[in-house]
Amino acid sequence: MLLSAAALVAGSGVALADVPLPPYPTVTTWADVNVRTCEATSCPIAWTLPPETSTIGICWTRGETVHAYGIYNNIWIKVSSMDGGRYMASAIFFKGNERANLPYENDCGGL
């Protein structure tokens, strides 16, 4: 399976080193955060994570600028789900820096 995944990535023109591989880092909420189907507040809410919840942070991307608790940020975190869908949450509500401490290299644009 690993070889087929590597072949898939290699055939896509994306360098294997550019794709974050498991284990993915975790991100932890400090406030309630709505997890949405895209990186905008107009997108449907899939679920809500309560404070002090840790989940897998697959990657980060730029989206709608969100303002909450006196903070402005346009970074959204793709969080893990069992169905493999694209579920995004504003990075404002996660502990850490503006990317919830995800490495700069974990930009969703490369995925």
GULUMZA-456894 format. One record per residue (C-alpha): x, y, z. Coordinates in steps of 0.5 Angstrom, whole numbers, padded with zeros to 4 digits, always signed. Layout:
<nodes>
XYZ...
</nodes>
This chain:
<nodes>
+0000+0000+0000+0006+0005+0002+0009+0003-0005+0002+0005-0009+0001+0011-0005+0008+0013-0007+0007+0012-0014+0001+0016-0014+0004+0022-0011+0010+0021-0016+0005+0021-0022+0002+0027-0019+0008+0031-0021+0008+0033-0013+0015+0032-0010+0014+0026-0004+0018+0031+0001+0013+0036+0000+0007+0032+0002+0006+0031+0010+0006+0024+0012+0003+0021+0018+0004+0021+0024+0001+0028+0023+0002+0033+0028-0004+0035+0033-0007+0041+0034-0011+0043+0041-0017+0048+0042-0017+0053+0047-0025+0055+0045-0031+0052+0042-0029+0052+0034-0034+0050+0029-0031+0045+0024-0034+0047+0017-0034+0044+0010-0029+0049+0007-0025+0055+0009-0031+0060+0010-0036+0062+0016-0041+0061+0010-0040+0054+0009-0044+0049+0013-0042+0047+0020-0040+0039+0020-0039+0039+0028-0036+0043+0034-0030+0042+0038-0030+0044+0045-0024+0047+0049-0018+0043+0050-0020+0038+0045-0014+0035+0041-0015+0033+0034-0010+0031+0028-0008+0038+0024-0007+0035+0017-0005+0042+0014-0006+0049+0014-0009+0054+0008-0011+0061+0007-0019+0063+0007-0024+0068+0010-0021+0072+0015-0024+0071+0022-0025+0076+0027-0026+0073+0034-0024+0075+0041-0020+0081+0038-0016+0077+0034-0016+0077+0026-0013+0071+0022-0014+0068+0015-0011+0061+0017-0015+0055+0017-0013+0048+0019-0015+0042+0016-0017+0037+0021-0018+0030+0021-0024+0026+0020-0026+0019+0019-0029+0020+0012-0023+0023+0009-0027+0029+0007-0025+0037+0007-0026+0039+0014-0023+0046+0016-0023+0050+0022-0021+0057+0024-0014+0057+0027-0016+0063+0032-0019+0057+0036-0013+0053+0037-0007+0054+0041+0000+0056+0038+0002+0061+0033-0002+0063+0027-0002+0056+0024-0004+0053+0031+0004+0051+0031+0003+0047+0024+0010+0047+0020+0010+0052+0015+0011+0046+0010+0004+0043+0012+0001+0048+0007-0005+0045+0004-0004+0048-0003+0001+0042-0004-0004+0037-0002
</nodes>
